[in-house]
Amino acid sequence: MVIERSEARLPPLEEILDRVRLDWIAEEEEGLLQAEVDELWSQYTSL
Protein backbone atom coordinates (compact mmCIF):
# COMPACT_ATOMS: atom_id res chain seq x y z
CA MET A 1 0.00 0.00 0.00
CA VAL A 2 1.39 3.40 -1.01
CA ILE A 3 1.07 5.99 1.72
CA GLU A 4 2.92 8.92 0.20
CA ARG A 5 4.42 9.72 -3.15
CA SER A 6 7.17 12.19 -3.99
CA GLU A 7 8.64 13.19 -7.32
CA ALA A 8 11.95 11.68 -8.37
CA ARG A 9 14.93 13.98 -8.02
CA LEU A 10 18.63 13.93 -8.71
CA PRO A 11 20.36 14.24 -5.33
CA PRO A 12 23.19 16.71 -5.00
CA LEU A 13 26.71 15.29 -5.15
CA GLU A 14 27.24 16.03 -1.45
CA GLU A 15 24.49 13.51 -0.61
CA ILE A 16 26.00 10.66 -2.62
CA LEU A 17 29.72 11.51 -2.55
CA ASP A 18 30.70 8.74 -0.11
CA ARG A 19 28.84 6.08 -2.07
CA VAL A 20 30.35 7.27 -5.35
CA ARG A 21 33.83 7.23 -3.81
CA LEU A 22 33.37 3.74 -2.34
CA ASP A 23 32.00 2.39 -5.63
CA TRP A 24 34.96 3.84 -7.53
CA ILE A 25 37.46 2.37 -5.05
CA ALA A 26 35.74 -1.03 -5.24
CA GLU A 27 35.94 -1.01 -9.04
CA GLU A 28 39.61 -0.05 -8.96
CA GLU A 29 40.42 -2.78 -6.44
CA GLU A 30 38.48 -5.35 -8.45
CA GLY A 31 40.45 -4.42 -11.57
CA LEU A 32 43.76 -4.70 -9.74
CA LEU A 33 42.78 -8.03 -8.22
CA GLN A 34 41.71 -9.38 -11.60
CA ALA A 35 45.05 -8.30 -13.10
CA GLU A 36 46.89 -10.20 -10.35
CA VAL A 37 44.72 -13.28 -10.88
CA ASP A 38 45.33 -13.12 -14.64
CA GLU A 39 49.08 -12.86 -14.08
CA LEU A 40 49.10 -15.81 -11.69
CA TRP A 41 46.92 -17.80 -14.06
CA SER A 42 49.26 -17.15 -16.96
CA GLN A 43 52.22 -18.32 -14.87
CA TYR A 44 50.35 -21.45 -13.80
CA THR A 45 49.29 -22.37 -17.33
CA SER A 46 52.81 -21.74 -18.67
CA LEU A 47 54.41 -24.41 -16.49
C-alpha positions in Angstrom: 0.0 0.0 0.0 1.4 3.4 -1.0 1.1 6.0 1.7 2.9 8.9 0.2 4.4 9.7 -3.2 7.2 12.2 -4.0 8.6 13.2 -7.3 11.9 11.7 -8.4 14.9 14.0 -8.0 18.6 13.9 -8.7 20.4 14.2 -5.3 23.2 16.7 -5.0 26.7 15.3 -5.1 27.2 16.0 -1.5 24.5 13.5 -0.6 26.0 10.7 -2.6 29.7 11.5 -2.6 30.7 8.7 -0.1 28.8 6.1 -2.1 30.4 7.3 -5.3 33.8 7.2 -3.8 33.4 3.7 -2.3 32.0 2.4 -5.6 35.0 3.8 -7.5 37.5 2.4 -5.0 35.7 -1.0 -5.2 35.9 -1.0 -9.0 39.6 -0.1 -9.0 40.4 -2.8 -6.4 38.5 -5.4 -8.5 40.4 -4.4 -11.6 43.8 -4.7 -9.7 42.8 -8.0 -8.2 41.7 -9.4 -11.6 45.0 -8.3 -13.1 46.9 -10.2 -10.4 44.7 -13.3 -10.9 45.3 -13.1 -14.6 49.1 -12.9 -14.1 49.1 -15.8 -11.7 46.9 -17.8 -14.1 49.3 -17.1 -17.0 52.2 -18.3 -14.9 50.3 -21.4 -13.8 49.3 -22.4 -17.3 52.8 -21.7 -18.7 54.4 -24.4 -16.5 
